[in-house]
Amino acid sequence: MIKHVRKFTLLVMVSLLLVMSVVSAQDKKIIVTAQEMGPDDVPTLDPAIASDVPSVQITVLIFPEIGRFNEVTAELESGIGTWTYNDEQTVFTITLADLAWVKYNAETDAVEQVLDAEGNPRMVTASDVAYSYSRVGPDYLGVYQAFVSDVTVLDDKTLEITAVNPGLTFLNVLGMWFSAATPQFLIEEVGDTWIEPENIATYGPFAVKNWTHGESITLINNPFFAGANAIPAAKVDEVLFRFLDEETQTAAFEAGELDASEVAGSQYERITADPTLSAQLTEGLGTCTYYYGFNVRKAPFDDPRAVLAFSQAIDRELLTEEVTGRGEIPAGFFTLPTLQAAPQQADYPEYAVLTDLEGAKALWEEYLADTGKTNADFALTILHNNSTLHANIAQAIQQMWKDTLGVEVAIATQDFGTYLDQRKDADIFRAAWCKDYSDTNNFLFDVFHSSVNTDSGFSNAEYDALVAQAATLSDNVERAALYAEAERLLVRDAATIAPIYYYTAQSLTSDRIERTHSVIGREYYEKWDVKSN
């Protein structure tokens, strides 16, 4: 009897533990999202070298910046640091908040502080930030060098940064992800594998729980992050990021598998007509310009006439109406028109590139006649990363170039990481630039000044002089006039790109989620919450 009683009691206890475990899991606040991810793996979690939207989206949650652009107003706020500056606005003194390095322990299923050799918690220091600045990757090295001339560590919590040019425009760099700290102690110990989940140390509102390459990343609430200035502690327990194409995202959202998703263009009309889905839909202006880049290092695109002919042969209105279908705005300039000091196409119509099929055909024929080439002399390929949308656009443009110019162009597709590595060698590549901060300098200097590592190989002294001068001025009307001249060179007279459209932003959000809606191209999930039942 006693034996059976003990066995029964043990079974009851096990059952209770299982019930408690299930209840505990159900009580967790978990958000499942695919926004800003795409179908491929995130290229990196290293804020010093991140340059793509998925990587930046994750890094700002685990490695917050010195400054933080408010996702609703786009204004710069204090992040992990506060700052003062001298009267000349040339020297900026940064004071860091008290933050501990942490990592997720899979064995205990808990976020734990990283300890030093003496067993004390490792804290984020000014040296950790300076170390990040010393590691800025090639895609943003030119931007960093254009802003920063010197970084000096004053003590554990204070560093001094000297700006290249006087003025508060410099503050924009404090809101960029390479202004985050990175763990020198860890990177020197394990090398490039420091970003893997079993190694990575972070300090933001979230830590990395899991990274299943090619499928998902799970972030977990960091209980040691109590908030830092404008960055609050996270309200949710976990955020699961799934890597999905837009078409798959929409279907997954409707199946209840996602709390937040992007909207596939092919489904947009149906969603807006559906009473339930349209109530879950949020729309706004986008933060990116979609464009095609041309390799100006080799023929035919070493001649701006060829680039302009291919650009004019793209029917932007047809693309945005029939292929993308979400209200995108055909682009004649590279710069988003909503940015500070942005030249407006209506003010400079002769500088913008417009669809002109007859003009494109005549210009291409002129190029062929002058060079003695024929269409058969060129074997050109468009490179784009995995995406149903990018594939549909490429196929449409492929047909436009065949119909208007008589040129047969192939299409190649790569996963996102490979595409980023290979596009500098491609004949033609799909690309998008999304704003890092709300000023035209971020588009025209930070992408195409010759000091910056541009994929197309563009370098033009007149262009450099225009955007460099504009960066030193405070009058936005004067700046816009200089930027208009720069746009003329970029898209027409010394053409290297074909701007195609300005993004619009649509997202679907589950009714169970409370959230903000970002105007800066990255979401701050620490401000999101799951509604109580």
C-alpha positions as CSV (number, residue, x, y, z in Angstrom):
1,M,0.0,0.0,0.0
2,I,2.6,2.5,0.9
3,K,4.5,1.8,-2.2
4,H,1.5,2.4,-4.4
5,V,0.6,5.6,-2.4
6,R,4.1,6.9,-2.9
7,K,4.0,6.1,-6.7
8,F,0.6,7.8,-7.0
9,T,1.9,10.9,-5.1
10,L,4.9,11.0,-7.4
11,L,2.7,10.9,-10.4
12,V,0.6,13.7,-9.1
13,M,3.6,15.8,-8.4
14,V,5.0,15.2,-11.9
15,S,1.6,16.1,-13.4
16,L,1.5,19.3,-11.4
17,L,5.0,20.2,-12.5
18,L,4.0,19.7,-16.2
19,V,0.9,21.8,-15.8
20,M,2.9,24.5,-14.1
21,S,5.4,24.4,-16.9
22,V,2.7,24.7,-19.6
23,V,1.1,27.6,-17.7
24,S,4.4,29.3,-17.3
25,A,5.1,29.0,-21.0
26,Q,1.6,30.3,-21.8
27,D,2.1,33.2,-19.5
28,K,5.2,34.4,-21.3
29,K,4.8,37.4,-23.5
30,I,6.3,36.3,-26.9
31,I,6.1,38.3,-30.1
32,V,6.6,36.5,-33.4
33,T,7.5,38.8,-36.3
34,A,9.1,38.8,-39.7
35,Q,9.2,42.6,-40.3
36,E,12.5,43.8,-41.9
37,M,13.9,40.3,-42.1
38,G,13.5,38.9,-45.6
39,P,13.8,35.2,-46.6
40,D,17.5,34.7,-46.0
41,D,19.8,34.6,-43.0
42,V,20.8,37.8,-41.2
43,P,24.3,38.6,-42.4
44,T,25.8,39.7,-39.1
45,L,25.0,40.7,-35.5
46,D,28.2,42.9,-35.3
47,P,27.1,46.5,-35.1
48,A,30.5,47.8,-36.2
49,I,30.1,46.1,-39.6
50,A,26.4,45.9,-40.1
51,S,25.1,47.7,-43.2
52,D,21.9,45.9,-44.1
53,V,18.4,46.3,-42.8
54,P,17.9,42.9,-41.1
55,S,21.3,43.1,-39.4
56,V,20.7,46.6,-38.1
57,Q,17.2,45.7,-36.9
58,I,18.6,43.0,-34.7
59,T,21.8,44.9,-33.5
60,V,19.9,48.0,-32.2
61,L,17.9,45.7,-29.9
62,I,21.0,44.0,-28.4
63,F,23.6,46.7,-28.8
64,P,21.8,50.1,-28.4
65,E,23.6,53.2,-29.7
66,I,24.8,56.3,-27.9
67,G,21.9,58.2,-29.3
68,R,18.6,56.8,-30.3
69,F,16.4,58.2,-33.2
70,N,12.8,58.2,-31.9
71,E,10.9,55.8,-34.1
72,V,7.8,58.0,-34.2
73,T,9.3,61.5,-34.5
74,A,12.7,60.6,-36.0
75,E,14.3,63.1,-33.5
76,L,17.6,62.2,-31.9
77,E,17.3,61.3,-28.2
78,S,19.8,60.0,-25.6
79,G,20.4,56.3,-25.8
80,I,23.1,54.6,-23.8
81,G,24.9,57.9,-23.5
82,T,24.3,61.6,-22.9
83,W,26.4,64.4,-24.4
84,T,27.6,68.0,-24.1
85,Y,29.7,70.0,-26.6
86,N,32.0,73.0,-26.7
87,D,30.9,76.4,-28.0
88,E,32.5,75.7,-31.4
89,Q,30.5,72.5,-31.7
90,T,33.6,70.6,-32.6
91,V,34.3,68.5,-29.4
92,F,31.5,66.3,-28.0
93,T,31.8,64.7,-24.6
94,I,29.9,61.5,-24.1
95,T,28.9,60.0,-20.7
96,L,27.7,56.4,-20.7
97,A,24.9,54.8,-18.6
98,D,25.7,52.0,-16.2
99,L,25.2,48.8,-18.3
100,A,26.4,45.2,-17.8
101,W,27.5,42.8,-20.4
102,V,25.2,39.7,-20.4
103,K,24.8,36.5,-22.3
104,Y,22.1,33.8,-22.4
105,N,22.9,30.5,-20.7
106,A,21.1,27.7,-22.5
107,E,21.6,25.2,-19.6
108,T,19.8,27.4,-17.1
109,D,17.5,29.1,-19.7
110,A,18.4,32.5,-18.2
111,V,20.3,35.6,-19.1
112,E,23.3,36.0,-16.9
113,Q,25.9,38.7,-16.3
114,V,29.4,38.2,-17.8
115,L,32.0,38.2,-15.1
116,D,35.6,39.3,-15.2
117,A,38.6,37.3,-13.9
118,E,37.9,38.5,-10.4
119,G,34.3,37.4,-10.6
120,N,32.8,40.9,-10.9
121,P,30.3,41.9,-13.5
122,R,31.8,43.3,-16.7
123,M,30.4,46.7,-17.3
124,V,30.2,48.5,-20.7
125,T,33.0,51.1,-20.8
126,A,34.0,54.0,-23.0
127,S,36.8,51.8,-24.3
128,D,34.2,49.4,-25.6
129,V,32.7,52.2,-27.6
130,A,36.0,53.4,-28.9
131,Y,36.8,49.9,-29.9
132,S,33.7,49.8,-32.0
133,Y,34.8,53.0,-33.8
134,S,38.1,51.4,-34.5
135,R,36.3,48.5,-36.2
136,V,33.9,50.3,-38.5
137,G,33.4,48.1,-41.5
138,P,34.0,49.1,-45.2
139,D,30.4,50.1,-45.9
140,Y,30.3,52.8,-43.3
141,L,34.0,53.6,-42.9
142,G,33.8,56.6,-45.3
143,V,30.8,57.9,-43.4
144,Y,32.6,57.5,-40.1
145,Q,35.7,59.3,-41.4
146,A,33.6,62.1,-42.8
147,F,32.2,62.8,-39.4
148,V,34.8,61.8,-36.8
149,S,38.4,62.9,-36.7
150,D,39.4,61.6,-33.2
151,V,38.1,59.5,-30.3
152,T,39.6,59.8,-26.9
153,V,38.7,57.7,-23.8
154,L,38.7,60.0,-20.7
155,D,37.7,57.4,-18.2
156,D,35.6,54.2,-17.9
157,K,32.3,56.1,-18.5
158,T,33.5,59.1,-20.6
159,L,34.8,59.6,-24.1
160,E,35.5,62.6,-26.2
161,I,34.8,62.7,-29.9
162,T,36.2,65.5,-32.2
163,A,34.1,66.2,-35.3
164,V,35.6,66.8,-38.7
165,N,33.3,69.8,-39.3
166,P,31.8,72.0,-36.7
167,G,28.0,71.8,-36.2
168,L,25.3,69.7,-34.7
169,T,24.9,67.6,-37.9
170,F,27.6,65.5,-36.2
171,L,25.1,64.3,-33.6
172,N,23.5,62.1,-36.3
173,V,26.5,59.8,-36.1
174,L,25.7,59.1,-32.4
175,G,22.4,57.6,-33.5
176,M,24.0,55.1,-35.9
177,W,24.6,51.5,-34.9
178,F,28.4,51.7,-35.1
179,S,28.1,54.0,-32.1
180,A,27.3,50.9,-30.0
181,A,29.8,49.2,-27.8
182,T,31.3,45.9,-28.7
183,P,33.0,43.4,-26.4
184,Q,36.8,43.6,-27.1
185,F,37.5,41.0,-24.4
186,L,35.3,38.5,-26.2
187,I,36.3,39.3,-29.8
188,E,39.9,38.9,-29.0
189,E,39.2,35.6,-27.3
190,V,37.1,33.8,-29.9
191,G,37.4,35.9,-33.1
192,D,34.7,36.1,-35.7
193,T,32.5,33.5,-34.0
194,W,31.8,35.9,-31.2
195,I,28.4,36.7,-32.7
196,E,27.2,33.1,-32.5
197,P,24.6,32.6,-29.8
198,E,26.8,30.3,-27.7
199,N,29.4,33.1,-27.5
200,I,27.8,36.5,-27.9
201,A,27.7,39.1,-25.1
202,T,25.3,42.0,-25.3
203,Y,23.9,44.8,-23.1
204,G,20.6,46.0,-24.6
205,P,17.0,45.4,-23.6
206,F,17.3,41.9,-25.3
207,A,19.9,39.2,-25.4
208,V,20.3,36.5,-28.0
209,K,18.6,33.2,-27.0
210,N,18.9,31.4,-30.3
211,W,20.0,31.8,-33.9
212,T,19.0,29.1,-36.3
213,H,20.8,30.2,-39.4
214,G,18.6,30.7,-42.4
215,E,15.4,30.3,-40.3
216,S,15.1,32.5,-37.3
217,I,16.6,34.5,-34.4
218,T,15.1,34.6,-30.9
219,L,15.8,37.5,-28.5
220,I,15.1,37.2,-24.8
221,N,14.4,39.9,-22.3
222,N,17.6,41.1,-20.5
223,P,16.6,41.5,-16.8
224,F,19.8,43.4,-16.1
225,F,18.8,46.2,-18.5
226,A,16.6,48.6,-16.4
227,G,16.5,51.3,-19.1
228,A,18.9,53.9,-20.3
229,N,17.6,57.4,-21.0
230,A,15.1,57.1,-24.0
231,I,15.5,53.3,-24.2
232,P,13.1,51.5,-21.7
233,A,13.4,48.0,-20.4
234,A,11.6,45.5,-22.6
235,K,8.0,44.7,-21.8
236,V,7.9,41.3,-23.4
237,D,9.8,38.1,-22.6
238,E,10.9,37.1,-26.1
239,V,10.8,38.2,-29.7
240,L,11.1,35.6,-32.4
241,F,12.2,36.9,-35.8
242,R,11.4,34.5,-38.7
243,F,13.1,34.9,-42.0
244,L,10.3,34.9,-44.6
245,D,9.6,36.3,-48.0
246,E,6.8,39.0,-48.2
247,E,4.4,36.5,-49.8
248,T,5.0,33.9,-47.1
249,Q,4.8,36.5,-44.4
250,T,1.3,37.6,-45.4
251,A,0.1,34.0,-45.5
252,A,1.7,33.2,-42.1
253,F,0.0,36.3,-40.6
254,E,-3.4,35.2,-41.8
255,A,-2.8,31.7,-40.4
256,G,-2.1,33.3,-37.0
257,E,1.6,32.3,-37.1
258,L,2.9,35.9,-37.0
259,D,2.0,38.9,-34.8
260,A,3.5,41.4,-37.3
261,S,4.3,41.1,-40.9
262,E,5.0,43.0,-44.1
263,V,2.4,43.1,-46.9
264,A,2.9,41.4,-50.2
265,G,2.1,43.6,-53.1
266,S,0.1,40.8,-54.8
267,Q,-2.2,40.7,-51.7
268,Y,-2.5,44.5,-51.1
269,E,-5.8,45.1,-52.8
270,R,-7.4,42.0,-51.2
271,I,-6.2,43.1,-47.7
272,T,-7.4,46.7,-48.1
273,A,-10.8,45.3,-49.1
274,D,-11.1,42.9,-46.2
275,P,-12.8,44.4,-43.1
276,T,-10.7,42.4,-40.6
277,L,-7.3,42.7,-42.3
278,S,-7.7,46.3,-43.3
279,A,-8.3,47.1,-39.6
280,Q,-5.0,45.5,-38.8
281,L,-3.2,47.3,-41.6
282,T,-1.0,50.4,-41.0
283,E,0.3,52.4,-43.9
284,G,2.8,55.3,-44.2
285,L,5.7,56.8,-46.2
286,G,8.7,54.5,-46.6
287,T,12.3,55.2,-45.7
288,C,14.0,53.7,-48.7
289,T,14.7,54.3,-52.4
290,Y,14.7,51.3,-54.7
291,Y,17.2,51.6,-57.5
292,Y,19.4,49.7,-59.9
293,G,23.1,50.2,-59.8
294,F,25.4,49.8,-62.8
295,N,29.0,48.8,-62.8
296,V,30.8,51.8,-64.3
297,R,34.1,50.1,-64.2
298,K,33.4,48.3,-67.5
299,A,31.5,48.7,-70.8
300,P,28.9,49.6,-71.6
301,F,28.2,51.4,-68.3
302,D,31.6,53.1,-68.2
303,D,29.8,55.5,-70.5
304,P,27.0,57.5,-68.7
305,R,24.9,57.5,-71.9
306,A,24.5,53.7,-71.5
307,V,23.4,54.0,-67.9
308,L,21.0,56.8,-68.8
309,A,19.5,54.9,-71.7
310,F,18.9,51.8,-69.5
311,S,17.4,54.1,-66.8
312,Q,15.1,55.9,-69.2
313,A,13.9,52.6,-70.6
314,I,12.4,51.6,-67.2
315,D,8.7,52.4,-67.1
316,R,8.5,53.4,-63.5
317,E,4.7,54.1,-63.5
318,L,4.0,50.6,-65.0
319,L,6.2,49.0,-62.4
320,T,4.6,50.7,-59.4
321,E,1.1,50.2,-60.7
322,E,1.3,46.6,-62.1
323,V,4.2,44.9,-60.4
324,T,4.7,46.4,-56.9
325,G,1.2,47.6,-56.4
326,R,1.3,49.2,-52.9
327,G,1.3,52.9,-53.8
328,E,5.0,53.3,-54.3
329,I,6.1,56.6,-55.8
330,P,8.1,56.6,-59.1
331,A,11.5,58.1,-58.4
332,G,13.4,60.6,-60.6
333,F,16.0,61.4,-57.9
334,F,17.9,59.1,-55.6
335,T,17.2,61.1,-52.4
336,L,13.9,60.6,-50.5
337,P,11.9,63.8,-51.0
338,T,11.0,63.8,-47.3
339,L,14.5,64.4,-46.0
340,Q,15.9,67.7,-44.7
341,A,17.4,69.7,-47.6
342,A,16.1,67.2,-50.2
343,P,15.9,68.7,-53.7
344,Q,12.3,68.3,-55.0
345,Q,11.8,66.9,-58.4
346,A,9.1,69.4,-59.2
347,D,11.7,72.2,-58.7
348,Y,14.3,70.6,-60.9
349,P,12.5,68.6,-63.5
350,E,15.3,68.9,-66.0
351,Y,17.7,67.3,-63.5
352,A,15.6,64.2,-62.8
353,V,15.6,61.0,-64.8
354,L,12.2,60.2,-66.2
355,T,10.8,57.3,-68.3
356,D,11.5,58.2,-72.0
357,L,11.4,55.2,-74.2
358,E,12.1,57.0,-77.5
359,G,14.9,59.0,-75.8
360,A,16.4,55.8,-74.4
361,K,16.4,54.1,-77.7
362,A,18.0,57.0,-79.5
363,L,20.7,57.4,-76.8
364,W,21.5,53.7,-76.9
365,E,21.8,53.7,-80.6
366,E,24.1,56.7,-80.4
367,Y,26.3,54.9,-78.0
368,L,26.5,51.8,-80.2
369,A,27.3,53.9,-83.3
370,D,30.0,55.8,-81.5
371,T,31.7,52.7,-80.0
372,G,31.1,50.4,-83.0
373,K,29.4,47.9,-80.7
374,T,26.3,45.9,-81.2
375,N,23.8,44.4,-78.7
376,A,25.5,41.0,-79.4
377,D,28.7,42.3,-77.8
378,F,27.2,42.4,-74.4
379,A,26.3,39.6,-72.0
380,L,24.7,41.5,-69.2
381,T,23.2,40.1,-65.9
382,I,20.9,41.7,-63.3
383,L,21.8,40.4,-59.8
384,H,19.2,40.5,-57.0
385,N,18.8,38.9,-53.6
386,N,16.1,36.3,-52.9
387,S,12.7,37.8,-53.0
388,T,9.5,37.3,-55.0
389,L,9.2,41.0,-55.4
390,H,12.8,41.5,-56.6
391,A,12.3,38.7,-59.1
392,N,9.1,40.2,-60.4
393,I,10.7,43.6,-60.9
394,A,13.8,42.1,-62.5
395,Q,11.7,40.1,-65.0
396,A,9.6,43.2,-65.9
397,I,12.7,45.4,-66.4
398,Q,14.3,42.6,-68.4
399,Q,11.4,42.7,-70.8
400,M,11.4,46.5,-70.9
401,W,15.1,46.6,-72.0
402,K,14.5,43.9,-74.6
403,D,11.5,45.8,-76.0
404,T,13.0,49.3,-76.0
405,L,16.7,48.7,-76.4
406,G,16.8,45.3,-78.0
407,V,19.2,44.1,-75.3
408,E,18.9,40.6,-73.8
409,V,19.7,40.6,-70.1
410,A,20.0,37.6,-67.9
411,I,18.9,37.5,-64.2
412,A,20.9,35.9,-61.3
413,T,19.6,35.4,-57.8
414,Q,21.6,35.0,-54.6
415,D,21.0,34.6,-50.9
416,F,21.2,37.9,-49.1
417,G,24.7,37.5,-47.7
418,T,26.2,36.3,-51.0
419,Y,24.4,39.1,-52.9
420,L,26.0,41.7,-50.6
421,D,29.4,40.3,-51.3
422,Q,29.0,39.9,-55.0
423,R,27.1,42.9,-56.2
424,K,30.1,45.1,-56.6
425,D,31.2,42.8,-59.4
426,A,27.8,42.5,-61.0
427,D,26.9,44.3,-64.3
428,I,23.6,45.5,-62.9
429,F,22.4,45.0,-59.3
430,R,19.2,45.6,-57.5
431,A,19.6,47.8,-54.4
432,A,17.9,50.0,-51.9
433,W,19.1,52.7,-49.6
434,C,17.2,53.3,-46.4
435,K,17.7,56.4,-44.3
436,D,20.0,56.2,-41.3
437,Y,19.1,59.7,-40.3
438,S,16.7,62.3,-41.8
439,D,19.1,64.4,-43.8
440,T,20.0,64.4,-47.5
441,N,23.7,64.0,-46.5
442,N,22.8,60.5,-45.6
443,F,21.9,59.7,-49.2
444,L,24.1,61.8,-51.4
445,F,27.3,61.9,-49.3
446,D,27.1,58.7,-47.3
447,V,26.5,56.5,-50.4
448,F,28.1,58.1,-53.4
449,H,31.0,60.4,-52.2
450,S,34.2,58.8,-53.6
451,S,35.5,58.4,-50.0
452,V,32.7,55.9,-49.4
453,N,32.9,52.3,-50.7
454,T,30.3,52.4,-53.4
455,D,29.4,49.2,-55.1
456,S,29.1,50.7,-58.6
457,G,32.6,52.2,-58.6
458,F,31.2,55.8,-59.1
459,S,33.7,58.6,-58.5
460,N,33.2,62.1,-59.7
461,A,35.2,65.2,-58.5
462,E,32.4,67.6,-59.2
463,Y,29.9,65.5,-57.4
464,D,32.2,65.1,-54.4
465,A,32.7,68.9,-54.2
466,L,29.0,69.6,-54.3
467,V,28.0,67.2,-51.5
468,A,31.0,68.1,-49.4
469,Q,30.1,71.8,-49.6
470,A,26.4,71.1,-48.8
471,A,27.5,69.3,-45.6
472,T,29.1,72.4,-44.2
473,L,26.1,74.7,-44.7
474,S,23.2,75.4,-42.4
475,D,20.7,77.0,-44.9
476,N,18.7,74.1,-46.3
477,V,17.6,76.1,-49.3
478,E,21.2,76.6,-50.3
479,R,21.9,73.0,-49.5
480,A,19.0,71.7,-51.6
481,A,20.3,73.7,-54.6
482,L,23.7,72.0,-54.3
483,Y,22.1,68.6,-53.8
484,A,20.0,69.1,-56.9
485,E,23.2,69.6,-59.0
486,A,24.6,66.4,-57.4
487,E,21.5,64.5,-58.3
488,R,21.9,65.7,-61.9
489,L,25.3,64.2,-62.1
490,L,24.3,61.0,-60.3
491,V,21.2,60.1,-62.4
492,R,21.9,61.9,-65.7
493,D,25.2,63.6,-66.7
494,A,27.6,61.1,-65.0
495,A,24.9,58.5,-64.5
496,T,25.7,55.5,-62.3
497,I,22.2,54.5,-61.0
498,A,18.6,54.2,-62.1
499,P,16.3,55.4,-59.2
500,I,13.1,53.4,-59.6
501,Y,10.7,54.2,-56.7
502,Y,10.3,55.5,-53.2
503,Y,9.0,52.9,-50.8
504,T,5.7,53.1,-49.0
505,A,5.4,51.2,-45.6
506,Q,2.6,48.7,-44.9
507,S,2.4,46.3,-42.0
508,L,-0.1,43.9,-40.5
509,T,-0.3,43.7,-36.7
510,S,-2.2,41.2,-34.6
511,D,-5.0,42.6,-32.4
512,R,-3.2,41.2,-29.3
513,I,-0.1,43.5,-29.8
514,E,0.4,47.0,-28.6
515,R,3.1,48.7,-30.6
516,T,4.6,51.8,-32.0
517,H,5.0,52.2,-35.8
518,S,8.4,53.3,-36.9
519,V,9.2,56.0,-39.5
520,I,12.9,55.3,-39.4
521,G,13.0,51.8,-40.9
522,R,13.7,49.8,-37.7
523,E,11.4,48.8,-34.9
524,Y,12.1,49.1,-31.2
525,Y,10.5,46.0,-29.8
526,E,11.3,46.9,-26.2
527,K,8.4,49.4,-26.5
528,W,6.0,46.7,-27.8
529,D,3.7,44.7,-25.5
530,V,1.3,41.8,-25.6
531,K,-2.2,42.7,-24.4
532,S,-3.6,40.9,-21.3
533,N,-6.3,38.4,-22.0
